[in-house]
Amino acid sequence: MRKDIDPFSDGPDERDATPDAGTADSGDDTANKNNGGNDGEKAKNDEKPDKPHPKRKIRNLTDGRKLAYSSTAAAISIVMTVLTCYLPITVAPLVMISLCYNIVMERCGLSYGIMTIVTSVGLGFLCSAANIAVLLMVAVVFVPYSLICAAIRKFDYSTIKTACLRIAVVSVFAALDVLFVFLLGALVADYADIASLISRIGNNFALGYIFVTLIAVLLFVCIDWLFVRLSKTIVKRLK
């Protein structure tokens, strides 16, 4: 049946035309809650720190690759020995020999390092026309230094404690090395004449010897720091 319209009414009831206020408010609240939840999740995602990149792992080398690295280091060492014999540049190239030995020992192991040392010293001695002075310099200075570096490789310059320990060991070795080279005398005078250096400093032998020893210690520590940095960089890049 049709509803009768009240003639005294102003029109249709506004409550029938407009939606329920409670329903609208609850819908707005739900929307706000959803938006708030989304904003909270975004904020949490933004606050999450970036995951650190995993450190690059140094994979184990095969025997063939170790042999290749050892052979390459031995060849470089032989070239440096020959350059020392035939060029007027004293013992500067021999410094690179220790770097080659250090890299092989660090990456391939002590056994391959010793094999590299024996091969390079033997062939270098033959290729340098059996130069006794160069052989003694390599055997007294650079081979022992490489073996000491292999023994103290855990003590680098990353912390003050390890740096002090390494500097102490290298300093003692440098002081002993000066003594050994001085005792060799004329045998290595063409490449490292300690007695001549002491005489140039002054008439006081003790003072001159101490001064030369301090210079040797400083040079060894600087070279050792450089070798540690270079060895780590090169070892990381070797595949």
C-alpha positions in Angstrom: 0.0 0.0 0.0 1.0 3.6 -0.7 2.1 5.6 2.2 -0.1 8.6 3.0 1.8 11.8 2.9 1.1 14.1 5.8 0.0 17.4 4.4 1.5 19.2 7.4 5.0 17.8 6.9 7.7 19.9 5.2 8.9 17.1 3.1 10.5 13.7 3.3 12.3 12.9 6.6 16.0 13.9 6.3 16.9 10.9 8.4 15.6 8.7 5.6 17.7 10.6 3.0 21.1 10.8 4.7 23.1 7.8 5.6 23.5 6.7 9.2 26.1 9.0 10.9 27.4 6.2 13.0 28.0 4.0 10.0 29.9 6.8 8.2 32.0 7.6 11.2 32.9 3.9 11.6 33.9 3.7 7.9 36.2 6.7 8.3 37.7 5.3 11.4 38.4 2.0 9.6 40.0 3.8 6.7 42.2 5.9 9.0 43.2 2.8 10.8 44.2 1.1 7.6 46.1 4.2 6.4 47.8 4.4 9.8 48.8 0.8 9.6 50.3 1.2 6.2 52.2 4.3 7.3 53.5 2.4 10.3 54.7 -0.5 8.1 56.4 2.0 5.8 58.1 3.7 8.7 59.3 0.3 10.0 60.6 -0.6 6.6 62.4 2.7 6.3 64.0 2.2 9.8 65.4 -1.2 9.0 69.1 -0.9 8.4 70.6 -2.0 5.2 72.0 -5.5 5.4 75.8 -5.5 5.2 77.4 -6.9 2.1 78.9 -10.3 2.8 82.6 -10.4 2.9 84.3 -11.8 -0.2 85.5 -15.3 0.7 88.8 -16.4 -0.6 88.3 -19.7 -2.2 90.7 -22.6 -1.9 93.1 -22.9 -4.8 93.8 -26.0 -6.8 97.2 -27.5 -6.8 97.7 -26.5 -10.4 96.9 -22.8 -9.7 99.1 -22.9 -6.6 101.9 -24.2 -8.8 101.3 -21.5 -11.4 101.5 -18.7 -8.8 104.6 -20.3 -7.3 106.3 -20.5 -10.7 105.3 -16.9 -11.5 106.8 -15.6 -8.3 110.0 -17.6 -8.8 110.4 -16.2 -12.3 109.9 -12.6 -11.0 112.5 -13.3 -8.3 115.0 -14.6 -10.8 114.5 -11.5 -13.0 115.1 -9.2 -9.9 118.3 -11.1 -9.1 119.6 -10.8 -12.6 118.8 -7.1 -12.6 120.7 -6.6 -9.3 123.8 -8.3 -10.8 124.0 -6.4 -14.1 122.5 -3.0 -13.4 124.0 -0.4 -11.1 121.0 -0.2 -8.7 122.4 -2.0 -5.7 119.9 -4.2 -3.8 116.7 -2.3 -4.7 115.3 -5.1 -7.0 115.9 -7.7 -4.3 113.2 -6.0 -2.2 110.6 -7.3 -4.6 111.8 -10.8 -4.0 110.5 -10.7 -0.5 107.1 -9.4 -1.7 106.8 -12.4 -4.1 107.7 -14.9 -1.3 105.2 -13.3 1.1 102.3 -13.4 -1.4 103.0 -17.1 -2.2 103.2 -18.0 1.4 100.0 -16.1 2.2 97.9 -17.5 -0.7 99.4 -20.9 -1.4 100.9 -22.0 1.9 104.3 -22.4 3.5 105.3 -25.5 1.4 104.8 -23.7 -1.9 106.6 -20.6 -0.4 109.6 -22.7 0.5 109.6 -24.3 -3.0 109.5 -20.9 -4.5 112.4 -19.7 -2.4 114.6 -22.7 -3.2 113.8 -22.5 -7.0 114.4 -18.8 -7.3 117.6 -18.7 -5.2 119.1 -21.7 -7.1 118.2 -20.5 -10.6 118.9 -16.9 -9.7 122.4 -17.9 -8.6 123.0 -19.7 -11.9 121.5 -16.9 -14.0 123.6 -14.2 -12.2 126.9 -15.9 -13.2 127.3 -17.4 -9.7 127.5 -14.0 -8.0 128.3 -14.9 -4.4 127.5 -11.4 -3.1 123.9 -11.4 -4.4 123.4 -15.0 -3.1 124.5 -14.0 0.3 122.3 -10.9 0.4 119.3 -12.9 -0.6 120.1 -15.7 1.9 120.9 -13.4 4.8 118.4 -10.6 4.3 115.4 -11.4 2.2 114.8 -15.1 2.7 114.8 -14.8 6.5 112.6 -11.8 6.4 110.0 -13.6 4.3 110.1 -16.6 6.7 109.6 -14.2 9.7 106.7 -12.5 7.9 105.1 -15.9 7.4 105.5 -16.6 11.2 104.0 -13.3 12.3 101.4 -12.8 9.5 98.6 -12.6 12.1 100.2 -9.5 13.6 99.4 -6.8 11.1 99.0 -3.0 11.4 95.2 -3.0 12.0 95.4 -2.5 15.7 98.0 -0.7 18.0 98.8 -3.9 19.9 99.5 -6.1 16.8 101.3 -3.2 15.1 103.6 -2.7 18.2 104.4 -6.5 18.3 105.2 -6.6 14.6 107.3 -3.5 14.7 109.3 -5.0 17.6 110.0 -8.2 15.8 110.9 -6.4 12.5 113.2 -4.0 14.5 115.1 -6.9 16.2 115.5 -8.6 12.8 116.8 -5.4 11.2 119.3 -4.9 13.9 120.6 -8.4 13.6 120.7 -8.1 9.8 123.0 -5.1 10.1 125.3 -7.1 12.2 125.4 -10.0 9.8 126.0 -7.8 6.8 128.7 -6.0 8.6 130.4 -9.3 9.5 130.3 -10.5 5.9 132.4 -7.4 5.1 134.1 -7.5 1.7 131.9 -10.4 0.5 128.9 -8.1 0.1 130.7 -4.7 0.0 129.7 -4.1 -3.6 126.0 -4.0 -2.5 125.9 -3.2 1.2 129.1 -1.7 2.6 128.2 -1.2 6.3 131.8 -0.4 7.3 132.1 2.4 4.7 128.8 3.9 5.9 130.0 3.9 9.5 133.3 5.6 8.6 131.5 8.3 6.7 129.4 9.3 9.7 132.4 10.0 11.9 135.4 8.7 13.8 133.2 7.2 16.6 132.6 3.6 15.5 129.9 2.9 18.1 128.0 6.0 17.3 128.2 5.3 13.6 127.1 1.7 14.0 124.1 2.8 16.1 123.1 5.4 13.6 123.3 2.9 10.7 121.3 0.4 12.7 118.5 3.0 13.4 118.3 3.9 9.7 118.0 0.2 8.8 115.3 -0.4 11.4 113.3 2.6 10.1 113.6 1.4 6.5 112.6 -2.2 7.4 109.6 -1.0 9.3 108.4 1.2 6.4 109.0 -1.5 3.9 107.2 -4.1 6.1 104.2 -1.8 6.4 104.1 -1.4 2.7 104.5 -5.1 2.1 101.6 -5.9 4.4 99.3 -3.6 2.6 100.4 -4.8 -0.9 100.2 -8.4 0.1 96.6 -8.2 1.4 95.5 -6.3 -1.7 97.1 -8.7 -4.1 96.0 -11.8 -2.3 92.4 -10.7 -2.4 92.5 -10.2 -6.1 94.1 -13.6 -6.8 91.5 -16.1 -7.9 
